[in-house]
Structure formats: C-alpha cells, structure tokens
Amino acid sequence: MTPTNEKPRLRVPSGRYRVVDSADHLELWHQVEKTPTTAVREANVDGQQITTLDAMYVIEQATKLFGPMGIGWGYRIEDERYDIGAPILGTNNELIAHEQTHTIRLVLWYHWHGQRGEVTQFGHTRAVYRTSTGKWKTDGEAPKKSVTDAIKKCLSLLGFAADVYYGRFDNKDYTQAQQAATRIAVAEDQDAEIESYRNDYWDWIKRECDTLRNKIPHPKSIEMAATGMLNRLSDKASMARVEPDKGREMLVKAREDGIARVIAEKEKVKQSKEEATHD
C-alpha cells in the first residue's frame, strides 16, 4: 500500500467526515488532568489512608468546558438497586439480616467540539452498615452519594482529576508542585511568587550538583543518587514554571564529574601504594 500523509477522518452523525489529528485525542484530557490541592483531602476509609476528590470541583470544571448542566452536559440513571452485603448475626450467631449497599448505573452525556458523547459508570454507597464504634446506621443520603460517586467516576474516564486517580498525590514532590501551582494561582503578585519558586529551584539544582560532584564516595552511589534527583526534576521544574532541560543537563554533567572524581581518587591511591611498594 502506498504511504499517505492524509490525516484520519472521523464520521460524525450527519454522515459527513471531519479530519482528526491524532493529537486531538488527548486535548480534553490534558486540559483537566491536574487538580489543585484545594480540591483534594486526605481521608481514612476502613483503616486505609486515601486521597478524596471534591465533587463540586469536577462538576465546576465540567460546566466550564461543556456548559451548564442539562444543556452542555448531564446524566441519566439507568439502573438503581440495593445490593445485599455482609451478614448481620445475632447473639447466638444466627442470621438476622444483611448490610445493604445502594448501587446505581449512571450514564453521563456531554458535548465536545460539536459532538455528543456518553460514558457509563456505577456508583456505590453503604446504606445500612455497622459503624466503627459497633453501632448500626442507615444512611438516608445514600442515593445522593451514589450519584456523586458515579459522576466523579464518569468524569475520570474523560481525564478529569486524572492525577488523583493515578495516585500522584501519594508522591510528596508532586503534591508540593500542585501546592505551588495553587499558591501561584491565588497570589496577589504572581510574578513575585513564581520568582521565589525559581530561586528555590536553582538553589536545589546547585546543591544537588555539588553533592554529586564532590560528596559521594562511590560511583554506584552517585548513579543511584542522580537517578533519584532526575526523577524528582520534572515536579521541581513544574513548581518553578521552567523547562527541566537545563537542570537535567546540569545534573547529568555533575554525575559524570563525580564519577570521574572517584575514579581519579582511586587511581591516585593505587599509584601511591605502588610507589610505596617500590620504595
């Protein structure tokens, strides 16, 4: 088949075709994937520490991109039920009842670049359950919570708050980068705030370069330290609103200089020993 530079075409409901650049496919995702720290919080769920997402934040972002709910986007519930959960036992170990979980299947629709799309997800909420104190509770707000849960899940499939679902807030450097982005966004003097972060960034680069170049005694240790620094570089650069290329070059050069220093020192010690032996 003869190669062609023609871009792929997507058939739209009217029957006509629209030229699609492959880069378009992540356009929406890249607009909504990062989450400000004001929209997340840490929570303990069944003994597990997790990052929870503010539903109103993603609803606001969806409205900003698609338009008001009911016009630019919205949802419909296609299934709703109560699922049987864990057994409830009496004092003689007899079965009394079961915990219950409220479940819905929700379809979220939206308009994007003149086309209508739909995504489907399930929402779940404990409706009747035993609390951590051993008491039984019926949650009258379970249906509302299930709708919220399903909306967040549907929007996550489009990329909304993807960093939360990727688990990136478990990474300290990423969290600090997002905290910096939030502080810059609300700062009265954004230029001064950015300049402060840039100064901190270059101070960090210089300290790490000095460490690699002069303070680590073994080549393998230098390699490991440099790998850790390079892995942190993107988040550090993001905080400072700078491209990471120059910082990466400086760290790589410091790594090579440090390894060369250690090799030279070992060679010098070896020569000294040889000279002492000959004497």
C-alpha positions as a Markdown table, in Angstrom:
| # | Residue | x | y | z |
|---|---|---|---|---|
| 1 | Met | 0.0 | 0.0 | 0.0 |
| 2 | Thr | 1.4 | 3.4 | -0.9 |
| 3 | Pro | 2.1 | 5.6 | 2.1 |
| 4 | Thr | -0.1 | 8.6 | 2.5 |
| 5 | Asn | 0.2 | 11.8 | 4.6 |
| 6 | Glu | -3.6 | 12.1 | 4.7 |
| 7 | Lys | -4.9 | 12.5 | 8.2 |
| 8 | Pro | -7.5 | 10.1 | 9.5 |
| 9 | Arg | -11.2 | 11.1 | 9.2 |
| 10 | Leu | -13.9 | 10.6 | 11.8 |
| 11 | Arg | -17.5 | 10.1 | 10.7 |
| 12 | Val | -19.9 | 12.3 | 12.6 |
| 13 | Pro | -23.7 | 11.7 | 13.0 |
| 14 | Ser | -24.6 | 13.9 | 10.0 |
| 15 | Gly | -22.8 | 11.4 | 7.7 |
| 16 | Arg | -20.0 | 13.9 | 6.8 |
| 17 | Tyr | -16.4 | 13.4 | 7.8 |
| 18 | Arg | -14.2 | 15.5 | 10.0 |
| 19 | Val | -10.4 | 15.5 | 9.7 |
| 20 | Val | -8.9 | 14.4 | 13.0 |
| 21 | Asp | -5.3 | 15.0 | 14.2 |
| 22 | Ser | -4.1 | 12.2 | 16.4 |
| 23 | Ala | -3.0 | 14.8 | 18.9 |
| 24 | Asp | -6.7 | 15.8 | 19.3 |
| 25 | His | -7.5 | 12.6 | 21.2 |
| 26 | Leu | -5.9 | 13.9 | 24.5 |
| 27 | Glu | -6.9 | 17.5 | 24.1 |
| 28 | Leu | -9.6 | 17.3 | 26.7 |
| 29 | Trp | -7.6 | 15.0 | 29.0 |
| 30 | His | -4.7 | 17.5 | 29.1 |
| 31 | Gln | -7.0 | 20.3 | 30.0 |
| 32 | Val | -8.5 | 18.7 | 33.0 |
| 33 | Glu | -6.0 | 16.1 | 34.3 |
| 34 | Lys | -4.3 | 18.2 | 37.0 |
| 35 | Thr | -6.1 | 19.0 | 40.3 |
| 36 | Pro | -5.4 | 21.9 | 42.7 |
| 37 | Thr | -4.7 | 20.9 | 46.3 |
| 38 | Thr | -7.8 | 22.9 | 47.4 |
| 39 | Ala | -9.9 | 20.2 | 45.7 |
| 40 | Val | -8.4 | 17.1 | 47.5 |
| 41 | Arg | -8.1 | 16.0 | 51.1 |
| 42 | Glu | -6.8 | 13.0 | 52.9 |
| 43 | Ala | -9.3 | 10.6 | 54.5 |
| 44 | Asn | -9.3 | 7.4 | 56.4 |
| 45 | Val | -11.6 | 4.8 | 54.9 |
| 46 | Asp | -11.7 | 1.4 | 56.6 |
| 47 | Gly | -8.3 | 2.0 | 58.1 |
| 48 | Gln | -6.8 | 2.9 | 54.7 |
| 49 | Gln | -5.4 | 6.4 | 54.1 |
| 50 | Ile | -6.7 | 7.7 | 50.7 |
| 51 | Thr | -6.9 | 11.0 | 48.8 |
| 52 | Thr | -10.5 | 12.1 | 48.2 |
| 53 | Leu | -11.7 | 14.4 | 45.5 |
| 54 | Asp | -14.2 | 17.3 | 46.0 |
| 55 | Ala | -17.1 | 16.5 | 43.7 |
| 56 | Met | -18.1 | 20.2 | 43.3 |
| 57 | Tyr | -14.7 | 20.9 | 41.8 |
| 58 | Val | -15.0 | 18.4 | 38.9 |
| 59 | Ile | -18.7 | 19.5 | 38.4 |
| 60 | Glu | -17.5 | 23.1 | 38.1 |
| 61 | Gln | -14.7 | 22.1 | 35.6 |
| 62 | Ala | -17.2 | 20.1 | 33.5 |
| 63 | Thr | -19.5 | 23.1 | 33.4 |
| 64 | Lys | -16.6 | 25.4 | 32.5 |
| 65 | Leu | -15.8 | 23.1 | 29.5 |
| 66 | Phe | -19.1 | 21.8 | 28.3 |
| 67 | Gly | -21.6 | 24.4 | 29.5 |
| 68 | Pro | -24.4 | 24.4 | 32.2 |
| 69 | Met | -25.6 | 21.0 | 33.3 |
| 70 | Gly | -28.7 | 20.0 | 31.4 |
| 71 | Ile | -27.5 | 21.9 | 28.3 |
| 72 | Gly | -23.9 | 21.1 | 27.7 |
| 73 | Trp | -23.7 | 18.0 | 29.8 |
| 74 | Gly | -25.8 | 15.9 | 32.2 |
| 75 | Tyr | -26.7 | 12.4 | 33.3 |
| 76 | Arg | -29.4 | 9.8 | 33.5 |
| 77 | Ile | -29.8 | 6.9 | 35.8 |
| 78 | Glu | -30.3 | 3.6 | 34.0 |
| 79 | Asp | -30.4 | 1.3 | 37.0 |
| 80 | Glu | -30.8 | 1.6 | 40.7 |
| 81 | Arg | -30.9 | -1.1 | 43.4 |
| 82 | Tyr | -29.9 | -2.2 | 46.9 |
| 83 | Asp | -27.3 | -4.9 | 47.0 |
| 84 | Ile | -27.0 | -7.4 | 49.9 |
| 85 | Gly | -23.8 | -7.0 | 51.8 |
| 86 | Ala | -22.2 | -8.7 | 54.8 |
| 87 | Pro | -24.4 | -10.8 | 57.1 |
| 88 | Ile | -25.7 | -9.4 | 60.4 |
| 89 | Leu | -25.5 | -12.1 | 63.2 |
| 90 | Gly | -27.4 | -12.3 | 66.5 |
| 91 | Thr | -26.0 | -13.1 | 69.9 |
| 92 | Asn | -26.4 | -16.9 | 69.1 |
| 93 | Asn | -24.6 | -16.4 | 65.8 |
| 94 | Glu | -28.0 | -16.7 | 64.0 |
| 95 | Leu | -28.5 | -14.7 | 60.8 |
| 96 | Ile | -30.7 | -11.6 | 61.5 |
| 97 | Ala | -30.2 | -9.5 | 58.3 |
| 98 | His | -27.6 | -8.2 | 55.9 |
| 99 | Glu | -25.8 | -4.9 | 55.4 |
| 100 | Gln | -27.0 | -3.1 | 52.3 |
| 101 | Thr | -25.2 | -1.1 | 49.6 |
| 102 | His | -27.0 | 1.3 | 47.3 |
| 103 | Thr | -25.9 | 1.0 | 43.7 |
| 104 | Ile | -26.8 | 2.9 | 40.5 |
| 105 | Arg | -25.7 | 2.7 | 36.9 |
| 106 | Leu | -25.3 | 6.2 | 35.6 |
| 107 | Val | -24.8 | 7.5 | 32.0 |
| 108 | Leu | -23.1 | 10.8 | 31.7 |
| 109 | Trp | -23.5 | 12.7 | 28.4 |
| 110 | Tyr | -21.6 | 15.8 | 27.2 |
| 111 | His | -21.0 | 17.9 | 24.1 |
| 112 | Trp | -17.4 | 18.3 | 22.9 |
| 113 | His | -16.4 | 20.1 | 19.6 |
| 114 | Gly | -20.0 | 19.8 | 18.3 |
| 115 | Gln | -20.3 | 16.1 | 19.1 |
| 116 | Arg | -22.3 | 14.3 | 21.8 |
| 117 | Gly | -20.5 | 11.7 | 23.9 |
| 118 | Glu | -21.6 | 9.3 | 26.7 |
| 119 | Val | -19.7 | 7.4 | 29.4 |
| 120 | Thr | -21.2 | 4.9 | 31.9 |
| 121 | Gln | -20.1 | 4.1 | 35.5 |
| 122 | Phe | -21.5 | 2.6 | 38.7 |
| 123 | Gly | -21.9 | 4.5 | 41.9 |
| 124 | His | -22.0 | 2.7 | 45.3 |
| 125 | Thr | -22.7 | 3.8 | 48.9 |
| 126 | Arg | -23.1 | 1.9 | 52.1 |
| 127 | Ala | -26.8 | 2.3 | 53.0 |
| 128 | Val | -27.2 | 0.0 | 56.1 |
| 129 | Tyr | -24.0 | -0.9 | 57.9 |
| 130 | Arg | -22.1 | -1.3 | 61.2 |
| 131 | Thr | -20.0 | 1.8 | 62.1 |
| 132 | Ser | -16.5 | 1.6 | 63.5 |
| 133 | Thr | -18.0 | 2.0 | 67.0 |
| 134 | Gly | -20.1 | -1.1 | 66.5 |
| 135 | Lys | -23.4 | 0.7 | 66.1 |
| 136 | Trp | -25.8 | 0.2 | 63.1 |
| 137 | Lys | -26.6 | 3.0 | 60.8 |
| 138 | Thr | -29.0 | 3.7 | 57.9 |
| 139 | Asp | -27.7 | 6.4 | 55.6 |
| 140 | Gly | -30.7 | 8.3 | 54.2 |
| 141 | Glu | -28.3 | 10.2 | 51.9 |
| 142 | Ala | -27.0 | 7.0 | 50.2 |
| 143 | Pro | -28.8 | 7.6 | 46.8 |
| 144 | Lys | -27.4 | 11.2 | 46.5 |
| 145 | Lys | -23.9 | 9.9 | 47.4 |
| 146 | Ser | -24.1 | 7.2 | 44.8 |
| 147 | Val | -25.0 | 9.7 | 42.1 |
| 148 | Thr | -22.0 | 11.9 | 43.1 |
| 149 | Asp | -19.7 | 8.8 | 43.2 |
| 150 | Ala | -20.8 | 7.8 | 39.7 |
| 151 | Ile | -20.5 | 11.3 | 38.2 |
| 152 | Lys | -16.9 | 11.6 | 39.5 |
| 153 | Lys | -16.1 | 8.2 | 38.1 |
| 154 | Cys | -17.6 | 9.1 | 34.7 |
| 155 | Leu | -15.7 | 12.3 | 34.5 |
| 156 | Ser | -12.5 | 10.5 | 35.5 |
| 157 | Leu | -12.8 | 8.4 | 32.3 |
| 158 | Leu | -12.6 | 11.7 | 30.4 |
| 159 | Gly | -9.4 | 12.7 | 32.3 |
| 160 | Phe | -10.9 | 14.9 | 35.0 |
| 161 | Ala | -8.6 | 14.9 | 38.0 |
| 162 | Ala | -6.6 | 12.1 | 36.5 |
| 163 | Asp | -3.7 | 12.8 | 38.7 |
| 164 | Val | -5.8 | 11.8 | 41.7 |
| 165 | Tyr | -6.8 | 8.5 | 40.2 |
| 166 | Tyr | -3.2 | 7.8 | 39.1 |
| 167 | Gly | -2.2 | 8.1 | 42.7 |
| 168 | Arg | 0.2 | 11.0 | 42.0 |
| 169 | Phe | -0.8 | 12.8 | 45.2 |
| 170 | Asp | 0.9 | 9.9 | 47.1 |
| 171 | Asn | 4.2 | 11.4 | 45.8 |
| 172 | Lys | 5.5 | 14.2 | 48.0 |
| 173 | Asp | 7.2 | 16.1 | 45.2 |
| 174 | Tyr | 4.0 | 16.0 | 43.0 |
| 175 | Thr | 1.9 | 17.2 | 45.9 |
| 176 | Gln | 4.3 | 20.1 | 46.6 |
| 177 | Ala | 4.2 | 21.0 | 42.9 |
| 178 | Gln | 0.4 | 21.2 | 43.0 |
| 179 | Gln | 0.5 | 23.2 | 46.2 |
| 180 | Ala | 2.9 | 25.6 | 44.5 |
| 181 | Ala | 0.5 | 25.9 | 41.5 |
| 182 | Thr | -2.4 | 26.6 | 43.8 |
| 183 | Arg | -0.5 | 29.3 | 45.7 |
| 184 | Ile | 0.7 | 31.0 | 42.5 |
| 185 | Ala | -2.9 | 31.0 | 41.2 |
| 186 | Val | -4.2 | 32.8 | 44.2 |
| 187 | Ala | -1.2 | 35.1 | 44.9 |
| 188 | Glu | -1.7 | 38.9 | 44.7 |
| 189 | Asp | 1.7 | 39.2 | 43.0 |
| 190 | Gln | 2.1 | 36.1 | 40.8 |
| 191 | Asp | 5.4 | 37.2 | 39.2 |
| 192 | Ala | 7.0 | 37.5 | 42.6 |
| 193 | Glu | 5.6 | 34.2 | 43.8 |
| 194 | Ile | 7.0 | 32.5 | 40.6 |
| 195 | Glu | 10.4 | 34.2 | 41.0 |
| 196 | Ser | 10.6 | 32.8 | 44.6 |
| 197 | Tyr | 10.0 | 29.3 | 43.4 |
| 198 | Arg | 12.5 | 29.7 | 40.6 |
| 199 | Asn | 15.2 | 30.8 | 43.1 |
| 200 | Asp | 14.4 | 27.8 | 45.3 |
| 201 | Tyr | 14.6 | 25.5 | 42.2 |
| 202 | Trp | 18.0 | 26.7 | 41.1 |
| 203 | Asp | 19.3 | 26.6 | 44.7 |
| 204 | Trp | 18.2 | 23.0 | 44.8 |
| 205 | Ile | 19.9 | 22.2 | 41.5 |
| 206 | Lys | 23.2 | 23.7 | 42.7 |
| 207 | Arg | 23.1 | 21.8 | 46.0 |
| 208 | Glu | 22.4 | 18.5 | 44.3 |
| 209 | Cys | 25.1 | 19.1 | 41.7 |
| 210 | Asp | 27.6 | 19.8 | 44.4 |
| 211 | Thr | 26.6 | 16.6 | 46.2 |
| 212 | Leu | 27.0 | 14.5 | 43.1 |
| 213 | Arg | 30.3 | 16.2 | 42.1 |
| 214 | Asn | 32.0 | 16.3 | 45.5 |
| 215 | Lys | 30.4 | 14.4 | 48.3 |
| 216 | Ile | 29.5 | 10.9 | 47.3 |
| 217 | Pro | 32.4 | 8.3 | 47.6 |
| 218 | His | 31.3 | 5.5 | 45.3 |
| 219 | Pro | 30.3 | 5.5 | 41.5 |
| 220 | Lys | 27.3 | 3.3 | 42.1 |
| 221 | Ser | 26.0 | 5.5 | 44.9 |
| 222 | Ile | 26.5 | 8.6 | 42.6 |
| 223 | Glu | 24.4 | 6.8 | 39.9 |
| 224 | Met | 21.6 | 6.0 | 42.4 |
| 225 | Ala | 21.5 | 9.5 | 43.8 |
| 226 | Ala | 21.5 | 11.0 | 40.4 |
| 227 | Thr | 18.6 | 8.8 | 39.3 |
| 228 | Gly | 16.5 | 9.9 | 42.3 |
| 229 | Met | 17.3 | 13.6 | 41.6 |
| 230 | Leu | 16.4 | 13.2 | 37.9 |
| 231 | Asn | 13.1 | 11.5 | 38.8 |
| 232 | Arg | 12.2 | 14.5 | 41.0 |
| 233 | Leu | 13.3 | 17.1 | 38.5 |
| 234 | Ser | 10.0 | 17.4 | 36.5 |
| 235 | Asp | 7.9 | 18.2 | 39.6 |
| 236 | Lys | 10.6 | 20.6 | 40.9 |
| 237 | Ala | 10.7 | 22.4 | 37.5 |
| 238 | Ser | 6.9 | 22.5 | 37.4 |
| 239 | Met | 6.8 | 24.3 | 40.7 |
| 240 | Ala | 9.2 | 26.9 | 39.3 |
| 241 | Arg | 7.4 | 27.2 | 35.9 |
| 242 | Val | 10.6 | 26.4 | 34.0 |
| 243 | Glu | 11.6 | 23.7 | 31.4 |
| 244 | Pro | 13.6 | 20.9 | 33.1 |
| 245 | Asp | 16.1 | 20.5 | 30.2 |
| 246 | Lys | 18.9 | 22.8 | 31.6 |
| 247 | Gly | 18.6 | 21.4 | 35.1 |
| 248 | Arg | 18.7 | 17.8 | 33.7 |
| 249 | Glu | 21.9 | 18.7 | 31.8 |
| 250 | Met | 23.5 | 20.2 | 34.9 |
| 251 | Leu | 22.7 | 17.1 | 37.0 |
| 252 | Val | 23.9 | 14.7 | 34.3 |
| 253 | Lys | 27.2 | 16.7 | 34.0 |
| 254 | Ala | 27.6 | 16.7 | 37.8 |
| 255 | Arg | 27.0 | 12.9 | 37.9 |
| 256 | Glu | 29.7 | 12.3 | 35.3 |
| 257 | Asp | 32.1 | 14.7 | 37.0 |
| 258 | Gly | 31.5 | 12.9 | 40.4 |
| 259 | Ile | 32.2 | 9.5 | 38.9 |
| 260 | Ala | 35.3 | 10.8 | 37.2 |
| 261 | Arg | 36.5 | 12.3 | 40.5 |
| 262 | Val | 36.0 | 9.0 | 42.4 |
| 263 | Ile | 37.9 | 7.0 | 39.7 |
| 264 | Ala | 40.7 | 9.6 | 39.7 |
| 265 | Glu | 40.9 | 9.4 | 43.5 |
| 266 | Lys | 41.1 | 5.6 | 43.4 |
| 267 | Glu | 43.7 | 5.7 | 40.7 |
| 268 | Lys | 45.8 | 8.1 | 42.8 |
| 269 | Val | 45.6 | 5.9 | 45.9 |
| 270 | Lys | 46.6 | 2.9 | 43.7 |
| 271 | Gln | 49.6 | 4.7 | 42.3 |
| 272 | Ser | 50.6 | 5.8 | 45.8 |
| 273 | Lys | 50.5 | 2.2 | 47.0 |
| 274 | Glu | 52.6 | 1.1 | 44.1 |
| 275 | Glu | 55.2 | 3.8 | 44.7 |
| 276 | Ala | 55.4 | 2.8 | 48.4 |
| 277 | Thr | 55.9 | -0.8 | 47.4 |
| 278 | His | 58.8 | 0.1 | 45.1 |
| 279 | Asp | 60.4 | 2.2 | 47.7 |
